[in-house]
């Protein structure tokens, strides 16, 4: 990995500005590999050099990857004057890093949302050419049938002209309200709701369970989050 200036490395954690880092260095509060840093302009390798501030060893990962169990009522945006966003659920140091959601979930949709500052990975996951599977649990009004599953599998052309790629519909239960798993390889605006509406079965609940190899940690309550572990990140990449 390329060497980077100390002030940039510390500022990338979201805990200090570059001017604050310079003050910390002047006060002798920053140690690199056990020695007091002489200048904020010195360059180090975030992966190899041990950097401490006030005795605390810092994590200097180049990128951060956060799994969020998005609750209903929160917007999948970095900022929005209309209401609370997913970034508002994270500590300030994460918000300062410039994290953004990889894709979007509707305001009333729950479930898996990945937030990161890794633009390349986000592009790979969202690229239409990659066809990354996304699995959703849904509850609809009305009884789902094998005809509905066949319509999803054939690829639907909706009344408003939207052409949908073939999708999976696994019926879990059928009745006055039916439950199913939907697998999409695209993510157009309100797509699942529009597909079910075209079948006369409006969605009453929607939750994303997975995106590619990344599966929602069900121990996370709505609104809770954690960073991805090494195995999850390795599979995702």
Long-range contacts (C-beta under 8 A, 24 or more apart in sequence): 1-45, 1-46, 1-47, 1-48, 1-62, 3-43, 3-44, 3-45, 4-43, 4-44, 4-45, 4-46, 5-40, 5-41, 5-42, 5-43, 6-30, 6-32, 6-37, 6-39, 6-40, 6-41, 6-42, 6-43, 6-44, 6-51, 7-40, 7-41, 9-44, 9-46, 9-51, 9-60, 10-51, 10-53, 10-58, 12-60, 12-97, 13-58, 13-59, 13-60, 13-93, 13-97, 14-92, 14-93, 14-94, 14-95, 14-96, 14-97, 15-93, 15-96, 24-53, 29-53, 29-54, 63-116, 63-117, 63-118, 63-121, 64-94, 64-97, 64-99, 64-116, 64-117, 64-227, 65-114, 65-115, 65-116, 65-118, 65-121, 65-227, 65-228, 65-233, 65-236, 66-90, 66-94, 66-99, 66-114, 66-115, 66-116, 66-225, 66-226, 66-227, 66-228, 67-112, 67-113, 67-114, 67-214, 67-216, 67-217, 67-220, 67-225, 67-226, 67-227, 67-228, 67-232, 68-112, 68-113, 68-114, 68-115, 68-220, 68-224, 68-225, 69-110, 69-111, 69-112, 69-113, 69-216, 69-217, 69-220, 69-221, 69-222, 69-223, 69-224, 69-225, 70-105, 70-109, 70-110, 70-111, 70-112, 70-113, 70-208, 70-222, 71-110, 71-222, 71-223, 72-107, 72-108, 72-109, 72-110, 72-222, 73-107, 73-108, 74-107, 74-223, 75-107, 76-101, 76-103, 76-104, 76-105, 76-106, 76-107, 76-113, 77-101, 77-104, 83-107, 86-113, 86-115, 87-115, 89-223, 89-225, 90-115, 90-225, 102-126, 102-211, 103-187, 103-211, 104-187, 105-208, 106-190, 106-193, 106-206, 108-206, 109-206, 109-207, 109-208, 110-206, 110-207, 110-208, 110-222, 111-136, 111-137, 111-206, 111-207, 111-208, 111-209, 111-216, 112-208, 112-209, 112-210, 112-211, 112-214, 112-215, 112-216, 113-208, 114-211, 114-214, 115-225, 121-236, 121-237, 125-211, 125-212, 125-236, 126-187, 128-186, 131-165, 131-185, 131-186, 132-185, 132-211, 132-212, 133-183, 133-184, 133-185, 133-210, 133-211, 133-212, 134-183, 134-184, 134-185, 134-187, 134-208, 134-210, 134-211, 134-212, 135-181, 135-182, 135-183, 135-208, 135-209, 135-210, 136-181, 136-182, 136-183, 136-184, 136-192, 136-206, 136-207, 136-208, 136-209, 137-179, 137-180, 137-181, 137-205, 137-206, 137-207, 137-209, 138-179, 138-180, 138-181, 138-182, 138-192, 138-196, 138-203, 138-205, 138-206, 138-207, 139-177, 139-178, 139-179, 139-203, 139-204, 139-205, 139-206, 140-177, 140-178, 140-179, 140-180, 140-196, 140-201, 140-202, 140-203, 140-204, 141-176, 141-177, 141-201, 141-202, 141-204, 142-176, 142-177, 142-178, 142-200, 142-201, 142-202, 143-174, 143-175, 143-176, 143-178, 143-201, 144-169, 144-171, 144-174, 144-178, 144-180, 144-201, 145-171, 145-174, 146-171, 148-199, 148-201, 151-199, 152-182, 152-195, 156-195, 156-198, 158-194, 158-195, 158-198, 159-198, 160-194, 162-188, 162-191, 162-194, 164-188, 164-191, 164-195, 167-195, 177-204, 181-209, 212-236
